[in-house]
Amino acid sequence: MTENRKKSVLVAMSGGVDSSVAAFLMKNAGYDCCSVTMRLYRSLDIGLNQFHTCCSQSDIDDAADVAFDLDIPFEVLDYTQDFRTQIMEKFIRTYEEGATPNPCIDCNRFMKFRHLLDYASANGIAYVATGHYARVEEENGRFLLKKGCDPSKDQSYVLYMLTQEQLKHIRLPLGNLTKDQVRKIAEQNGFVNARKHDSQDICFVPDGDYASFMERYTGQKFTPGDFLDEEGNVIGRHRGAARYTLGQRKGLGLAMGEPVYVCAKNMAENTVTVGRESSLFHSHLIADELNWIPFDMLPEGMRVNVCTRYHAKERTAVASMTEDGRLLLDFDELQRAMTPGQSVVLYDGDLVLGGGTIREVF
């Protein structure tokens, strides 16, 4: 490997302040930088005007402006077809199967890091840099993923699926910074997006109305069905089981005399079961689609800290493997609304051990 290749980096620029500052820091560190923005969808794909939302044309324009200011090459890579099949259609399919998808993690796994690292490799570029708040460190020949130093912005949860080969070629220059420090750097350098708000929504569902997006995309309306109580009695009508998520309380349209929550769904029968909040608590989960980072196999009976959703408070559990190779977590305390389809991520302090996709809770 030549010295030039060692110092070359492809910066993934989303148009936001974080990736812009990442590009600035990599260039200041002496890397030979080029940059790309991934076009993942067009407005026609989702039936909404996306000019002011994540991954929109305005984001691409902002990324191009910053790249111009930094005097680094910039290119837009079109992955719209792959995004439709790998992310949007999987999102719909997961809801239709009764689970709750995590498209941002799927996008990191199947789109961003896979395509960007492939592009870098094909063009003789050593590394890919992003604006994620997390850290990659090497110890004894093993690449480790650790939390970002700003706990309010830590994004290690959405990166747990990175492999050793991927971590080897990834640079995360914001891992030791706070958001305030990043914005200050952007302001000092006059970046057009220095005060740009962070995106909070799923990029292709910016209004948060998942059901309407799915109906627009598929051209099919959800079929109304029965609300059931925990004894199986019909207590009302719902607007399609795919519209509801585990733990949901608002928007049910039921007058029960006390708060009720979505406790279960039967997609084959198109029924939604509601009950008391106590029915949402469980002490075990099983996950698959596993990825481990500091080791190839989880040590049996390991005590771990666990997040069952993004930015959730960590809980303690004992981790073990089932005979069929899935992860079993036995929590010290009952956990509320652990949701199939979501990601579960295991930690040891700041170190990300790995994680997987929740399949069962009990």
N, C-alpha and C positions, 0 to 999 in steps of 0.2 A: 504494500500500500504506500503510495507516494505521500509526501507531506501535504501537497495541495489537496488530495482526496481526504486526508485526515481533517483538514480545516474547512471543508465545504459543507454547507448546510442548506436544506430546503426548508423555508419557513412557511408554515400553514397560516395564512392570513384570512381571518373571517370578516374583517371590516370593523371589529371591535377594538377597544383600547388595549386589551390584554395581549392579543397577538401582535398588535402594532409595536408595543413596547418589547415584546419578545424579539421581534426583528431588530429593533434598535440595539438591544443588549447583545445579540449574537454578532452583529456587525462590529460593535465596540470591542468585543472580545477577540476580534481578529479573524473571524470566520469569513470565508468567501460565500456570500449569501445570494440566493435567489428565492423568489417567493411565488406562491400560487394561492388562488382561491378556488375552492371546489364549488361548482354550480351543481346543486343537488336537486332542484326542482324549478319549475316555472309556474307562474300564477295560474295558467290554464290547468296544470296538474291538480290543483287543490280548489279551484273555483273561487278564489278570493284575490283581492288586490293586495299584493305583498310588499308594496313599496317601502313601508316603514316597519318591517319585521325582520327577524333574524334570517340570514341567508338570502335576502332580497337583492335586487339590482342596486339599491342604494348602498348596501353593505359592500358589494363588489366595487363600487365607485370609491368608497372610503378606503378600502384596502389598496386600490390602485393609487390613490392620492398619497398615502403614507409611503408606499413603495417608491413613488417618484421622489418624495422628499428625501428618502434615505438613499436614493440613487442605486437601487437594487432591481434587477430584472423581475418582471411580474407577468404572470400568465394565469388565465382562467381555464380550469380543467372541467370538462362537462361529464358528469356521472349521473345524469338525470334518470336514465333507464335503469341503471343498477340500483339507484336509490328507491325507485318505485317498487322494484321487485324485492329487494333485500330489507327495506325499512317500512315503507308505507303499507305494502300488502301484508307483510308480517304483522304489523300493528293491527290491521283490521282482522286478520285471521286469529290473532291471540284473543282479541275481544270476543270474537264470534265463538271461540272455544271456551269462554267463561273466565279467562284469566285477565290480568291487567298488565299490559306490555310496558317495556322500558326502552323506548326507541332511541333515546340519547346514548345509552350504553351500546345498543345494537349498532348505532351509527359509528361510534368509536371502533367497535370490533370489526364490523363488516365493510365499512366504507373508509373512514378517515385514515386510520393507521395502516390498514392493508394497502389501499391505493397509493397513499403518499409514500410509503416505504418502497413499494414496487416502482413508482415513478423515479424516486431518488436513485434506487439501485440501477435502473435502466439508463440513467443519465450520469452515472459515475459520481453521484453525490453521497457523501459518507453518512450524513445525519439528517434527521427531520426534527425541527423544533416547533413547538406549539406554545400557546399561552395558558396552558393549564397550571393551576396552583397545586403542584405536587413536586416530589423530588425523586430523581433516579441516582442511586449510588452503587458502586461496585465494591464487593467485599469477597475476598478469596475466590475470585473468578466468577462469582455469582452476581447478577444484577438485581438490585432490590428496589422496590417502589415504596416510598415513604410519604406521609402526609405533608402538605404544604405548611409553612410556618405560620400562616394566617389562618387560625381555626375557623373563622367565619367564611373563608373562601376556599377551604381545602376541597380539592376535586379528586382525591385519590379513589373515592368510591366508584367513579365512572371510568376508572382506568384499570380496575382489578384484573381484567381479562388479558392484559398485555403479556406476551410471551418473553422468554429470555432473549430470543433472537431480536424481537422488536425493541425491548428495553435497551439492548446493546447499541442501538442506532437512534435512540431518542434523546433529545435535549429539552429540558424544561427550565428555562432561565428564570421563571417567576417563582420558583419553589421557595425561595428564601425571602420573598418580599410580601408586603401587605398591599391590599388594594389601594390604600391611600398613597403609598409610595409609587405604585404603578401610575396612578393618575397624575401625580406630581411630575414624573418623568415625561409623560405625554404632554402636559401643559408646558413644561420647560422647552420642549422641542416643537411646540406649535402644531401638534397633530390635530387634524380636523375632528377626530373622534375622542378627544381628551375627556370630554364630559358626557359622552354617549352612555345612555342607560344600558345596563346589562339586560339581555333577553331572559325572561322568566318562563316563557311558554315553549311548548314543543313547536319547532319551527314551522311545520306544515299544518299545525292547528293553532294559529296565533290567538284565536278568540276563545280557546278552551272548550269549544263545543265539539267533543269527539264524535258524538253520534251524528251530528249534521254533516261533519266531514265524511264519515263513512258512508252515509246515504248518498252524498253528492258523488263520491268516488265510485261506488258500486252501482249507483242508479237504482238501488233497492231500498224500500222502506222497511223499518223494523216492524215486526208483527206484535201487536199487543198480546198480553198474556196475564196469568193470574199471580197476584201477590198471595203468599201463603204465610200463616203463622207457623211457629215451631212444632205445632201438632199436626200440620198439614192441612188446616182448614183454609178455604179461600176467604180472603178478607178484603179483596179489592182487585183492581186491574192496573197493570203497568203498561208502559209504552214500548216494550221490547227489552228483553233481559240484557242485551248487550249494552244498554244505556246505563247500567248500574254497576257500581264497584263495591267490593267488600268494605264494610264499615260506614257506608254512606248513610247519612241521616236526612239531609236536606233534599228537597225536590221529590219526595216520595208521594206526596199527596194523600197521605193516610191520616185519619183522625182516630187514634188508638187510646187516647186518654193518658198516654205516657210516651216518652221518646222511644222510637224503635229504629233499628239499624239493619242494613242489609247484612245478613249472616251467611247466605249461601245462594247459589244459582244453579239451576238445572237447565242447561242449554238445549238438551234434547226435548225436554218438555216445555221449554220457554216459561219456566216459573222462577220467581224470586222470593226467597224466604226471608222474612224479617223477624227480629226478636229483640230482646233486651241487650244492652251493651255487654253484659256479663258473658254472653254467648260468643263474643268476639275474641275472648282471651284463650290462648293456648300456650303450652310449654315446650312443644317440639316442632321442628320442621325438617323436611327432607328436600334437598336440592340436587340438581344435576347440572350438566354443561359446565363442569368444574375447571378452574385454572388455579394452579399453585405457583407462587413466585419464589420464596426463599428455599423451597424444597420440591422434590418431584412427587412426594407422597406425604399426606398429612400424618403426623405422628398420632397414634391411637390414644384417645382419651385426653387430648390436649385442651387445656383451658384457654379460652379465647374471648376477646371482646368482639361484639357483633353489631353491625348495622343492617337492618332489614329494609331500609329505604334511604334515599339521599338526604343527608343532613339530619338523620334521626339520631337520637341519643344512643350511645353505645350501651349494650347490655352484655352481661357475662353468661357464658355457656360452656358446656363440655362438648367438644367436637369428636366425632368418630365416623368411620366409614361403614356402610352397609355391605352385605355380601354381594350385592349387585353393583357395587362401585359408586353409590351415591353418598352424599354428605348427610349425616344426621346430627342435628344440634339439640341438646338437652339444656334448656335455659334454667338459670337459678330461680327466676321468677316468671310468672305468667306474663305473656306479651300480647299487646292489643293489635288486632287487625293485621297480622302477618298475611301477605297477599300473594297467592300463586301468580307467577309471571314476573314478579319483581326480583331484583337482584339482592342477594345476601352477601355481605363482604365481611371477612374476618381480619382482625387486627391483633397485633401484639405491641401495645404502645403505639408508636408512630409507624411501625412497620406493617405494610399490607401483606397478609399471608396468602390471600386469594379469595375466591368466592365462587358463586354459581347462581343458578336460577331456581327460585322457590317453586316447588311442585306440589307439596302437601304440607298441611299444618294439622296438628292434633294435640 
